[in-house]
Amino acid sequence: MSTPTSPDYDEIAAGYRFDYAKAKPNRFAEKMKSSPIVVILDEDVARIFKSTEQVNNALRALISAIPGASN
């Protein structure tokens, strides 16, 4: 069985050069200042909840139904 040859490093690196002149400010940076927690929803759940607000409202409703839970 032959082993595949790996491309030359310089050949690969050329494809990954970043043109900083074309860079744009991160439009999400302002939202990230409060260090939110990112949660990955399963596909079936994501089909129901289309926004962050919908997920948070559902979770808050669930929390309010738990005896002794507080915000």
ABEGO torsion letter per residue (X at the ends): XBBBBBBBAAAAAAAABBBAAABBBBAAAAAAAAGBBBBBBBAAAAAABABAAAAAAAAAAAAAABBGBBX
